[in-house]
């Protein structure tokens, strides 16, 4: 299955797996497992507002019926596993740990019959114990088995995966996308980590528990946290006035006061809960002081840590002749400090996030970096091969992908050029590349037209804040572009990119894609009549998304295209 149909199926998958989290009775979401879809569950189960209380085993059921009904019990809306455990032997029921992993799936066969019952499933996907999207397992199909035995004359399940087993559409309306806000390794900017959490009264508690659990070991060096772990009695209570009280007892190493990074992580994470207005942290019933001396803070605190980069420039830039210009509608203004580029044959530019430096690829192929805020600072010239893809992050690092059909990745920081090996990017054909403002993610379009992939890689830093390496493996994003030529990709928010693909000479596809690899919303893909071959994107609120073609620049408002007044070449927002 491909395209919109697959995306719709995976959207249902997400809802199912997250509802399963609650069934297991904890915040953790398992990351793999094997399951099947019972066909005797009443219609409508899985929809919001439809309750389902599954029956337990009945006398005389065959092994395949026991497995079928056990899997049906996974769909209980009472959010418990007691009925499901009744299909297991006593010893297995005590030992079964469904919270270890969760698999959801698109379709499955009926269970086979015998003392070993097998179920084939297709289109499975999973989330990890924090609610992060993991993706599809290797292989299109998977087979699981249940070992059966008789206990007190009745068939029961004796062996099975330690996994929660849920169908695609289970409790679809009960979960929502949210972000856990960690910090970059230098603790200067927030890095959002998308998760799926159950909505409702427990939303604040779920988010705080997952946040205090901290980032997984696999992201060591990619993100960090200023917050300690949860104590044995961590709770979150939200008052009628909107004060969220985070209470912890017995936490090891609990701070005596909250630092600015701590406040920023909590504020940005809990501002996603509509009922929360202010936040207070209490350790053993003693409220911790915040940097301003009070004992609580607003959910709007921590703005200087914003993933959109505090103080970032939101202007539109372009090129007229060899002159770098700032673009405002039809008007253009030359950018002071770029005069050195006159006569150099500027082909493309990238402006840093604060409008203080310009990187330009010129006619001889090299990339020239000009400081605009310090006329005495030296110009940096970097040799490049073929078309260079240029992108800046918040720390003033310039990322360059060049090398034609065999791409190479380099990062330029304080004039030093460092080559990096990037899985699924280095040595490949790269059509487009862009780095997140926080410097933690690199997104690229790789491969030949018609077989291209849009992949995201995580970037790891050393203890001094220098770029260490690119984490393996890269993750494929859920792009509906099978058989299409993917032209460009750009950031639209800190956790979402926009992908441009060509359908034919007059028709393009624009798709919003979550950066965690999960499927986006059902209305995230739009077909447009356009000859555009490039995107111009920004994460700054209010900035229009531009589609650039050979003869026309168009603004896209999410539903339609209108001609833009901008006429300069090489249009780009900072970043």
C-alpha positions as CSV (number, residue, x, y, z in Angstrom):
1,X,0.0,0.0,0.0
2,X,1.4,3.4,-0.9
3,X,0.5,7.1,-1.0
4,X,-2.5,8.6,0.9
5,X,-4.0,5.2,1.7
6,X,-0.8,4.2,3.5
7,X,-0.6,7.5,5.3
8,X,-4.2,7.1,6.5
9,X,-3.5,3.6,7.8
10,X,-0.4,4.7,9.6
11,X,-2.3,7.6,11.2
12,X,-4.7,5.1,12.6
13,X,-1.7,3.0,13.7
14,X,-0.5,6.0,15.8
15,X,-3.8,6.3,17.6
16,X,-3.9,2.6,18.4
17,X,-0.5,2.3,19.8
18,X,-0.8,5.3,22.0
19,X,-4.1,4.2,23.5
20,X,-2.4,0.9,24.2
21,X,0.0,2.9,26.5
22,X,-2.8,3.6,28.9
23,X,-4.0,0.1,28.8
24,X,-0.7,-1.0,30.1
25,X,-1.1,1.3,33.0
26,X,2.1,3.4,32.5
27,X,3.6,6.1,30.4
28,X,6.0,3.8,28.6
29,X,5.3,2.7,25.1
30,X,6.8,-0.6,24.0
31,X,8.9,-0.6,20.8
32,X,8.2,-4.0,19.1
33,X,6.0,-7.0,19.2
34,X,3.6,-9.3,17.3
35,X,-0.1,-9.2,17.1
36,X,-3.3,-9.8,15.2
37,X,-6.7,-8.3,14.5
38,X,-9.7,-10.2,15.9
39,X,-12.7,-10.0,13.5
40,X,-15.4,-10.5,16.1
41,X,-15.1,-7.2,18.0
42,X,-18.3,-5.1,17.6
43,X,-18.3,-2.4,14.9
44,X,-17.4,1.0,16.1
45,X,-15.0,-0.1,18.8
46,X,-12.0,2.2,18.6
47,X,-14.1,5.2,17.9
48,X,-14.4,8.0,20.4
49,X,-17.3,7.5,22.8
50,X,-17.9,3.8,22.0
51,X,-17.2,1.6,25.0
52,X,-16.2,-2.0,24.7
53,X,-15.9,-4.4,27.6
54,X,-14.5,-7.7,26.3
55,X,-15.6,-11.1,27.7
56,X,-13.2,-13.5,29.2
57,X,-12.7,-17.1,27.9
58,X,-15.6,-19.5,27.7
59,X,-15.4,-23.2,28.4
60,X,-14.5,-25.4,25.5
61,X,-12.7,-22.8,23.3
62,X,-10.2,-24.1,20.8
63,X,-6.6,-22.8,20.8
64,X,-7.2,-20.5,17.8
65,X,-10.4,-19.1,19.5
66,X,-8.4,-18.4,22.7
67,X,-5.8,-16.4,20.7
68,X,-8.5,-14.6,18.7
69,X,-10.4,-13.6,21.8
70,X,-7.2,-12.7,23.7
71,X,-6.3,-10.3,20.9
72,X,-9.9,-8.9,21.0
73,X,-9.4,-8.2,24.7
74,X,-6.7,-5.8,23.8
75,X,-9.5,-3.4,22.6
76,X,-11.0,-2.9,26.0
77,X,-11.9,0.7,26.6
78,X,-11.7,0.2,30.3
79,X,-7.9,0.6,29.9
80,X,-6.8,-2.5,31.7
81,X,-5.3,-5.9,30.9
82,X,-7.0,-8.1,33.5
83,X,-9.4,-9.6,30.9
84,X,-6.5,-10.2,28.5
85,X,-4.6,-12.0,31.2
86,X,-7.4,-14.4,31.8
87,X,-6.6,-16.1,28.5
88,X,-3.1,-16.9,29.8
89,X,-2.0,-19.7,32.1
90,X,-1.6,-18.6,35.7
91,X,2.2,-18.5,35.6
92,X,2.2,-16.7,32.2
93,X,-0.3,-14.1,33.4
94,X,2.0,-13.3,36.3
95,X,5.1,-13.0,34.1
96,X,3.6,-11.3,31.1
97,X,4.9,-7.7,30.7
98,X,3.0,-6.0,27.9
99,X,4.5,-2.6,28.9
100,X,7.8,-3.7,27.4
101,X,6.8,-3.0,23.8
102,X,3.8,-2.2,21.6
103,X,3.2,-3.1,17.9
104,X,0.3,-1.9,15.8
105,X,-0.4,-3.2,12.4
106,X,-2.4,-2.7,9.2
107,X,-3.8,-6.2,8.7
108,X,-3.5,-9.7,9.9
109,X,-4.5,-13.3,9.2
110,X,-6.8,-15.4,11.3
111,X,-4.9,-17.5,13.9
112,X,-3.9,-21.0,12.8
113,X,-5.1,-24.0,14.8
114,X,-2.9,-26.3,16.9
115,X,-0.8,-26.4,20.0
116,X,1.2,-23.6,18.4
117,X,-1.0,-20.8,17.0
118,X,0.5,-18.5,14.3
119,X,-0.7,-15.1,13.1
120,X,0.7,-13.3,10.1
121,X,0.5,-9.5,10.1
122,X,1.3,-6.7,7.7
123,X,2.0,-3.0,7.9
124,X,3.2,-2.9,11.5
125,X,4.7,0.2,13.3
126,X,5.7,1.1,16.8
127,X,6.5,3.8,19.3
128,X,9.1,3.7,22.1
129,X,8.6,4.0,25.8
130,X,8.4,7.8,25.7
131,X,5.8,7.9,22.9
132,X,8.3,8.6,20.2
133,X,7.7,7.2,16.8
134,X,10.0,4.3,15.9
135,X,8.5,3.3,12.5
136,X,8.0,0.1,10.6
137,X,10.0,-3.0,11.4
138,X,12.1,-4.6,8.7
139,X,10.2,-6.8,6.3
140,X,6.7,-6.3,4.9
141,X,5.2,-9.2,6.8
142,X,5.8,-10.7,10.3
143,X,4.6,-13.9,11.9
144,X,4.1,-14.4,15.6
145,X,3.4,-17.5,17.5
146,X,1.5,-18.4,20.7
147,X,2.4,-21.5,22.6
148,X,-0.7,-23.2,23.9
149,X,-1.3,-25.6,26.8
150,X,-4.2,-27.0,28.7
151,X,-4.8,-25.9,32.3
152,X,-7.7,-27.3,34.3
153,X,-8.9,-28.9,31.1
154,X,-9.1,-25.6,29.1
155,X,-6.7,-24.2,26.5
156,X,-4.6,-21.2,27.6
157,X,-1.7,-19.3,26.2
158,X,1.6,-20.4,27.8
159,X,4.1,-18.4,25.7
160,X,3.7,-15.1,23.9
161,X,5.7,-11.9,23.3
162,X,6.0,-9.4,26.1
163,X,4.1,-7.0,24.0
164,X,0.9,-5.0,24.1
165,X,-1.2,-6.0,21.1
166,X,-3.5,-3.4,19.5
167,X,-5.3,-2.9,16.2
168,X,-4.9,0.2,14.0
169,X,-8.0,2.2,14.8
170,X,-8.1,1.6,18.6
171,X,-9.1,4.8,20.5
172,X,-8.0,7.0,17.6
173,X,-9.4,10.2,19.1
174,X,-7.8,9.8,22.5
175,X,-4.2,10.7,21.6
176,X,-2.5,13.8,20.4
177,X,0.9,15.0,19.1
178,X,3.0,16.9,21.6
179,X,6.6,17.8,22.1
180,X,9.0,17.1,25.0
181,X,11.5,20.0,25.2
182,X,15.1,19.1,25.9
183,X,18.2,21.2,25.4
184,X,21.0,21.3,22.9
185,X,24.3,20.1,24.5
186,X,25.4,23.7,25.2
187,X,22.0,24.4,26.9
188,X,21.4,27.5,24.8
189,X,18.4,26.4,22.8
190,X,15.4,24.1,23.3
191,X,15.2,21.0,21.1
192,X,11.7,19.6,20.7
193,X,11.2,15.8,20.7
194,X,7.8,14.8,19.2
195,X,5.8,12.3,21.1
196,X,2.2,11.0,21.2
197,X,0.4,11.2,24.5
198,X,-3.2,10.6,25.6
199,X,-5.2,13.8,25.9
200,X,-7.6,14.6,28.7
201,X,-7.0,15.1,32.4
202,X,-3.8,13.2,32.5
203,X,-2.1,15.1,29.7
204,X,0.0,17.3,32.1
205,X,1.1,14.3,34.1
206,X,2.0,12.3,31.0
207,X,4.1,15.1,29.6
208,X,6.0,15.8,32.9
209,X,6.7,12.1,33.5
210,X,8.1,11.7,30.0
211,X,10.1,14.9,30.3
212,X,11.6,14.0,33.6
213,X,12.6,10.6,32.3
214,X,15.0,12.5,30.1
215,X,16.2,11.8,26.6
216,X,17.1,8.2,25.6
217,X,20.7,7.0,25.7
218,X,20.6,6.9,21.9
219,X,20.5,10.7,21.9
220,X,23.5,11.3,24.2
221,X,25.4,14.2,22.7
222,X,22.4,15.2,20.6
223,X,20.2,16.6,23.4
224,X,20.5,17.0,27.1
225,X,18.3,18.0,30.0
226,X,18.6,20.3,33.0
227,X,16.0,18.4,34.9
228,X,16.5,15.4,37.2
229,X,14.5,12.3,37.1
230,X,11.2,11.7,38.7
231,X,11.0,10.8,42.4
232,X,8.9,7.8,43.5
233,X,6.0,10.1,44.2
234,X,6.0,12.6,41.3
235,X,2.5,13.9,40.6
236,X,1.0,16.8,38.7
237,X,-2.1,18.6,39.9
238,X,-3.8,21.4,37.9
239,X,-6.0,23.7,39.9
240,X,-9.1,25.4,38.6
241,X,-7.1,28.6,38.3
242,X,-4.6,26.9,35.9
243,X,-1.7,26.4,38.4
244,X,0.1,23.2,37.6
245,X,1.8,21.9,40.8
246,X,4.5,19.4,40.1
247,X,5.1,17.5,43.4
248,X,8.1,15.2,43.9
249,X,9.1,13.3,47.0
250,X,12.4,11.6,47.7
251,X,14.0,12.6,44.5
252,X,17.8,12.1,44.5
253,X,19.8,15.2,43.9
254,X,16.8,17.5,43.8
255,X,17.8,21.1,43.2
256,X,17.3,23.8,45.8
257,X,16.0,26.2,43.1
258,X,15.1,26.2,39.4
259,X,17.5,27.5,36.8
260,X,16.4,29.3,33.6
261,X,16.9,26.1,31.5
262,X,14.8,24.1,33.9
263,X,12.0,26.7,33.7
264,X,12.3,26.8,29.9
265,X,11.9,23.0,29.6
266,X,8.9,22.9,31.9
267,X,7.2,26.0,30.5
268,X,7.5,24.9,26.8
269,X,6.4,21.4,27.5
270,X,3.4,22.3,29.7
271,X,2.2,25.2,27.6
272,X,0.7,22.5,25.3
273,X,-1.9,21.8,28.1
274,X,-4.7,24.3,27.5
275,X,-5.7,24.5,31.2
276,X,-2.2,25.3,32.5
277,X,-1.4,29.0,33.0
278,X,1.4,28.9,35.7
279,X,3.7,26.2,37.0
280,X,5.1,25.5,40.5
281,X,7.6,22.7,41.4
282,X,7.5,21.3,45.0
283,X,10.0,18.9,46.5
284,X,8.8,17.3,49.7
285,X,6.1,20.0,49.7
286,X,8.6,22.8,49.6
287,X,8.2,25.1,46.6
288,X,11.4,25.7,44.6
289,X,12.4,29.3,43.9
290,X,12.6,30.4,40.3
291,X,15.2,32.8,38.9
292,X,13.0,35.9,39.5
293,X,12.7,35.0,43.2
294,X,9.1,33.7,43.1
295,X,7.8,30.2,43.5
296,X,5.9,29.9,40.3
297,X,6.2,31.0,36.7
298,X,4.1,31.5,33.6
299,X,3.9,28.9,30.8
300,X,5.2,31.7,28.5
301,X,8.5,31.8,30.3
302,X,11.8,30.7,28.7
303,X,11.3,32.6,25.4
304,X,15.0,33.2,24.9
305,X,15.4,29.4,24.5
306,X,12.8,29.2,21.7
307,X,13.6,26.6,19.0
308,X,12.8,29.3,16.5
309,X,15.9,31.2,17.8
310,X,15.4,34.3,19.9
311,X,16.3,37.4,17.9
312,X,16.4,35.6,14.6
313,X,16.1,37.7,11.4
314,X,12.9,37.0,9.4
315,X,13.7,39.1,6.3
316,X,13.6,37.7,2.7
317,X,16.9,37.9,0.8
318,X,17.8,37.4,-2.9
319,X,20.3,38.2,-5.6
320,X,20.1,40.9,-8.3
321,X,23.1,40.5,-10.6
322,X,25.8,39.7,-8.2
323,X,24.4,42.0,-5.5
324,X,22.9,40.4,-2.4
325,X,19.6,42.3,-1.6
326,X,16.9,42.3,1.1
327,X,13.5,41.8,-0.5
328,X,10.4,43.6,0.6
329,X,7.6,43.0,-1.9
330,X,8.7,44.4,-5.2
331,X,11.4,46.6,-3.5
332,X,15.0,45.4,-3.0
333,X,17.8,47.0,-0.9
334,X,21.5,46.1,-1.3
335,X,23.0,44.4,1.7
336,X,26.0,46.3,2.9
337,X,29.2,44.2,3.3
338,X,28.5,42.0,0.2
339,X,30.2,44.2,-2.3
340,X,33.1,41.7,-2.5
341,X,30.7,39.4,-4.4
342,X,30.3,41.8,-7.3
343,X,31.6,40.2,-10.5
344,X,32.0,36.8,-8.8
345,X,29.0,35.3,-10.5
346,X,26.8,34.6,-7.4
347,X,24.8,31.4,-8.0
348,X,23.1,30.9,-4.6
349,X,23.2,32.3,-1.1
350,X,22.4,31.4,2.5
351,X,22.1,34.1,5.2
352,X,22.7,33.2,8.8
353,X,19.9,33.3,11.3
354,X,20.8,36.8,12.6
355,X,21.5,38.4,9.2
356,X,25.2,38.8,10.2
357,X,26.9,36.5,7.6
358,X,26.2,35.5,4.0
359,X,27.5,32.3,2.4
360,X,27.5,32.4,-1.4
361,X,28.4,29.9,-4.0
362,X,30.1,31.8,-6.9
363,X,31.0,31.0,-10.5
364,X,34.2,29.1,-9.8
365,X,32.2,26.7,-7.6
366,X,33.7,27.9,-4.2
367,X,31.6,29.0,-1.3
368,X,32.5,32.4,0.0
369,X,31.5,33.4,3.6
370,X,31.2,37.1,4.2
371,X,30.9,38.7,7.7
372,X,28.4,41.5,7.6
373,X,28.7,42.7,11.3
374,X,32.4,43.0,11.4
375,X,34.1,44.6,8.4
376,X,37.6,43.7,9.8
377,X,36.8,40.0,10.0
378,X,38.3,37.8,7.3
379,X,36.4,36.3,4.4
380,X,36.4,32.5,4.3
381,X,36.5,30.7,1.0
382,X,35.7,27.0,0.8
383,X,36.4,24.9,-2.3
384,X,33.3,23.0,-3.5
385,X,32.4,20.6,-6.2
386,X,29.1,20.9,-8.2
387,X,26.0,22.5,-6.7
388,X,26.4,23.2,-3.0
389,X,23.5,23.0,-0.6
390,X,24.0,25.6,2.2
391,X,22.3,25.8,5.6
392,X,23.0,27.7,8.9
393,X,22.1,26.8,12.5
394,X,21.6,28.9,15.6
395,X,25.3,28.6,16.7
396,X,26.6,30.2,13.4
397,X,27.6,26.9,12.0
398,X,27.4,26.6,8.2
399,X,26.5,23.2,6.8
400,X,27.6,22.4,3.2
401,X,26.6,19.4,1.1
402,X,28.4,19.3,-2.3
403,X,30.1,16.7,-4.5
404,X,27.5,16.1,-7.2
405,X,26.4,12.5,-7.5
406,X,28.6,11.5,-4.6
407,X,27.7,14.0,-1.9
408,X,30.0,15.0,1.0
409,X,29.0,16.8,4.1
410,X,31.1,19.5,5.8
411,X,30.4,22.0,8.7
412,X,32.1,25.3,9.0
413,X,32.5,26.8,12.5
414,X,34.7,29.8,13.3
415,X,36.4,29.4,10.0
416,X,37.3,25.8,10.5
417,X,36.0,23.3,8.0
418,X,35.2,19.8,9.4
419,X,34.2,16.9,7.1
420,X,31.5,14.6,8.5
421,X,30.3,11.1,7.4
422,X,26.5,11.0,7.3
423,X,24.8,7.7,6.9
424,X,22.4,7.6,3.9
425,X,23.8,10.9,2.7
426,X,27.5,10.7,2.1
427,X,28.3,9.3,-1.3
428,X,24.7,9.6,-2.4
429,X,23.0,11.9,-4.9
430,X,21.5,14.7,-2.8
431,X,18.8,17.0,-4.3
432,X,18.2,19.1,-1.2
433,X,19.6,19.5,2.3
434,X,18.6,21.7,5.3
435,X,19.6,21.7,9.0
436,X,17.2,22.5,11.9
437,X,17.8,25.8,13.6
438,X,18.8,24.0,16.8
439,X,21.4,22.1,14.9
440,X,20.1,18.7,16.0
441,X,18.6,17.4,12.8
442,X,19.7,17.3,9.2
443,X,17.1,16.6,6.5
444,X,18.1,15.6,3.0
445,X,16.5,14.3,-0.3
446,X,18.7,11.5,-1.5
447,X,18.6,9.1,-4.5
448,X,17.6,9.2,-8.1
449,X,14.3,10.7,-9.3
450,X,11.4,8.3,-8.8
451,X,13.2,6.4,-6.0
452,X,14.2,9.3,-3.8
453,X,14.0,9.2,0.0
454,X,13.6,12.1,2.4
455,X,15.7,11.2,5.4
456,X,16.5,12.9,8.8
457,X,19.8,12.4,10.6
458,X,20.6,13.4,14.2
459,X,23.8,15.3,14.9
460,X,25.9,14.6,18.0
461,X,28.2,17.2,19.7
462,X,31.2,16.7,21.9
463,X,31.7,18.1,25.4
464,X,33.0,21.4,24.0
465,X,30.1,21.9,21.7
466,X,31.9,20.9,18.6
467,X,30.2,18.7,16.0
468,X,31.2,15.1,16.7
469,X,29.4,13.0,14.2
470,X,26.1,12.1,12.6
471,X,24.1,9.4,14.4
472,X,23.3,6.2,12.6
473,X,21.0,5.2,11.0
474,X,19.2,8.0,9.2
475,X,15.4,7.7,9.4
476,X,13.0,7.9,6.5
477,X,10.3,10.5,6.7
478,X,6.7,9.5,5.7
479,X,6.6,11.2,2.3
480,X,3.9,10.2,-0.2
481,X,6.1,10.6,-3.3
482,X,6.5,7.1,-4.7
483,X,7.5,7.5,-8.4
484,X,7.7,11.3,-8.2
485,X,10.7,13.5,-8.5
486,X,11.3,15.1,-5.1
487,X,12.6,18.6,-5.7
488,X,13.1,20.3,-2.4
489,X,12.6,20.2,1.3
490,X,12.4,23.1,3.9
491,X,11.6,23.7,7.5
492,X,8.1,25.0,8.3
493,X,8.4,24.6,12.1
494,X,10.9,23.1,14.5
495,X,9.3,19.6,14.1
496,X,7.8,19.8,10.6
497,X,9.2,20.1,7.1
498,X,7.6,20.8,3.7
499,X,8.4,18.6,0.8
500,X,8.0,19.6,-2.9
501,X,7.6,16.9,-5.5
502,X,6.8,17.1,-9.2
503,X,3.9,15.0,-10.7
504,X,4.1,16.3,-14.3
505,X,5.0,19.4,-16.3
506,X,2.3,21.5,-14.7
507,X,1.4,19.8,-11.4
508,X,3.4,19.7,-8.1
509,X,2.7,18.2,-4.7
510,X,3.3,20.0,-1.5
511,X,3.3,17.9,1.7
512,X,3.8,18.8,5.3
513,X,5.8,16.0,7.0
514,X,6.5,15.5,10.7
515,X,10.3,15.2,11.3
516,X,10.0,12.2,13.6
517,X,9.1,9.9,10.7
518,X,5.4,9.5,11.7
519,X,2.6,10.1,9.2
520,X,1.2,13.6,9.1
521,X,-2.4,14.8,9.2
522,X,-4.7,13.6,6.5
523,X,-4.9,17.1,5.0
524,X,-1.1,17.6,4.9
525,X,-0.8,17.0,1.1
526,X,-1.9,19.4,-1.6
527,X,-1.7,19.3,-5.4
528,X,-1.0,22.6,-7.1
529,X,-0.8,23.8,-10.7
530,X,2.7,25.2,-10.8
531,X,6.1,24.8,-12.5
532,X,7.9,25.4,-9.2
533,X,11.1,23.6,-8.6
534,X,12.2,25.1,-5.3
535,X,10.8,26.0,-1.9
536,X,11.6,29.0,0.2
537,X,10.6,28.3,3.8
538,X,10.9,29.9,7.3
539,X,9.8,28.8,10.8
540,X,9.1,32.5,11.7
541,X,5.4,33.1,12.3
542,X,3.7,35.0,9.5
543,X,6.3,34.4,6.8
544,X,4.8,33.1,3.6
545,X,5.8,29.8,2.0
546,X,7.2,30.6,-1.4
547,X,7.2,28.3,-4.5
548,X,9.8,29.4,-7.0
549,X,9.8,28.4,-10.7
550,X,11.8,29.4,-13.7
551,X,9.5,32.4,-14.4
552,X,7.3,33.0,-11.4
553,X,7.5,33.3,-7.6
554,X,4.2,32.2,-5.8
555,X,3.0,32.4,-2.3
556,X,1.2,29.4,-0.8
557,X,-1.3,30.1,2.0
558,X,-2.1,26.5,2.7
559,X,-4.9,26.2,0.2
560,X,-4.0,28.2,-2.9
561,X,-1.2,30.0,-4.8
562,X,-1.0,33.7,-5.5
563,X,1.7,35.5,-7.5
564,X,4.4,37.1,-5.3
565,X,5.8,40.5,-6.0
566,X,9.3,39.3,-5.2
567,X,11.4,39.2,-8.4
568,X,15.0,38.7,-7.2
569,X,16.8,35.5,-7.9
570,X,18.1,33.1,-5.3
571,X,15.4,33.9,-2.8
572,X,16.0,32.7,0.8
573,X,15.0,33.3,4.3
574,X,17.7,33.2,7.0
575,X,18.8,29.7,8.0
